[in-house]
Every structure is written in C-alpha cells, then in structure tokens.
Amino acid sequence: MSPAANVRVFASLTPHNLGTLRKLNSVLFPISYSDRFYQDVLKPEVDEFCKLVYYNDIPVGTICCRIETKDNEIALYLMTMGVLAPYRSRGLGSQALQQIIDAAKSHTKPKIDKIYLHVQISNTEAKKLYERHGFKEAGVHQNYYKKLVPRDAWIMELNIEH
C-alpha cells in the first residue's frame, strides 16, 4: 500500500469508543486518569477538541483538551496527546495538533485566547513538536508530576490569532 493510501481519521469521542480512549491512555501515559477525566472529555463543548486518531481504521492515538477561564482569558488546556510508538513519525501528532489549533482559531463561543500544555522536561522531542507549531516555552512548573521523574514540566503556550 502506498503512503498516499494511508487513511487518517480524527473521530469524536462517544460513550461507545471511550473504552478505546481508556486503553490507549493506559499504554501511552505513565499515569492513570480518573473517571471524571473520561466524563469531561465527552462534554459537547469540547467535542472538536477531544479526538481519537485512526490510521487505516486502527486507533493509534488521542488528543484531549478542556476549556478553562484563567486570568480573564479563555484558554484551551491540552491535557493529553499521544500516538502509539509504531505509528510515530508519520505526521499523525502534527495533524492532530494542527486540527486542534485550527478549531481553536475558529471557535467563537467562547473565543479562545491561547492553548497551553505541560511537557515533562525530559521529553525534548515533544517540546520540539510543539515549537514547530508555534508554541513558546512560558516557564517551568516545578514538581508538576507527582509520580514521575523528572517531576518538572515545561509550560508551552500558543496565543491564538483571530
């Protein structure tokens, strides 16, 4: 099969595919997420910001965000983003991230001012990915990770131009 035939789909989360999200998160991330996390990603207001990533009909990744009001700004917090190791370096993470950025730019109720996220300071590859999409390091959150080493995280931000 030629690379052009590889089909990428970003599917909304539903109660029917929530088990797939749980399974992917258990493989992708070294922490477990609460039932509240899984309830929140199903809320209608985040539908365009919480997706499963499929590659040739195989679920291979996730991206999940929440909308926050912070310092009189509306911020989109990118909670989780990951692609299974065998499917990395195929542009899936970049495409998912760009889809979220585009959705944030076109979102009007409420108007989103910025996207921000945390990256473990040992994960330089992830930091580079976000920087390629225009994110800037806004600081270091010390002891952000309670059960991981290193515990510190870069705070990455992207201001949204409307």
N, C-alpha and C positions, 0 to 999 in steps of 0.2 A: 504494500500500500504506500503510495507516495505521500510526502508530508502534507501536500495540499488536501488530501482526502481525510486528514485528521480533523474530526469534528469536535469543537469546543462549545460547551453549553454552560450557561450560568443560570441555575434553576433556583427559584424562590423556595424558601423553607416552608414546609407544611407539617401538620401533625403526622402525615404519612411517611415523610422522609427524615423526621427528627432522629430516628434511630441511626440512620446513616451518618448524620452530623455527630452524634454521640460517639460512634465507632471511630470516625475519622479523628475527632478531637483526642480520643484516648491513645491513638497511635502518633499523632502529630505533636502533642504538647505534653510536657512532663508534669502537668498538674491536672486535677480533675475539676470539672465545672459543676456548679450547683444546679439543682432543679430550677431555681429562679432564672439562671442564665438561659436555660432552654425555653422557659416560658417567655422571657423577654424577647428572644430573637424571633418569635412567632408574631409579635405585635404588628398590626397593619402599618404603623408609621415607620417601621424600619424594613419593610418588605424589599425596597430597592437597595438596601444596604447590608442585607444578610443573604448570602448565596452559597449553594453547593456548586463546586466546579466539576464538570464532567469532561472526560476526554474519551472519545469513541465509546460513549454510553457507560463508561466506568467512572464512579465517583472517586475523584483523586484529590480534592482539596475543598477548602472552606474559606469564607471571609465573613466576619460578623462584626457589626458596628452598633453603637447606640447613640442617640441624640441626647446631648446634655446642654444645660444652660450653665455657663461658667464665666464669671467676671463680666456680666452683661453681654456676653457673646453666646451665640448658638454654635456649639462645637459638635462635630461628629467624632466620637471616640472609636477608633479601630481596635476592637477588643482582641480579635484573633484573626490571623491569616496564615494559611499553611497549605503546602502541596506535598503529597507523598514523595519520598526521595526518588523512586524510579521515574517520576514524571516531571522533575525539576529541570530547569534549563530548556524548557520548551515554550517559554513565554506565558505560561498559564498564570503565574502570580502577577506578572506585569499587566496582563489583560484584565484580571480580576480587579487589581488595584485601580487601573485606569477607568474601569467601569464605575467603581465607587466614586472616584474623583469627578467624573462626568455627571453622575447622578447628583452629587453634592452641589455642583455648579448650577444645575437646572432646578434644584429643589427650591420652592418658594415659600412653603408653609410648614415650618418656619424657614427663613433664609439662613443657610449655613455659612458661618463666617470662616471656620477653619476645620481641618481634620488634624487630629493628633493621635499619637500612639506611643507605646513603650517598646524598646528593643533591648534585650539583655546585652550588656556591654561586651560580651564575648562574641556576639553574633554580628561580625563585621559585614558578612555577605548580605544579611537582611538590611543593615543600615545603608549599604551601597544601593540596594534596590530602591529603597525609599528616596534616597538622594537623587537617583536618576529620574524620579517622578516629581522632583521639585521640593521635597521635604527638606527642612533645615533642622539641625540639632538646636533645641531650645534650652537644653540643660541636662543635668543628670539627676535622676531620682534615686537617692541613696537608700539601700535596703528595701527596694521595691519588691523584690522576690523574697518571700519568707523561707521557702523550702528549696531554693536553687542557689547554686554558687557558679559564677559570681552573683551577688544579690542586687547589684546596681543595674539601672536601666537608663539608656538614653531616652530623652523625651524628644520625639520628632514631630514637627508641625509643618502644615501646609496651609497658607492663607488662601481662601477661595475668592477669586476674582469673579464678579458677576457682570 
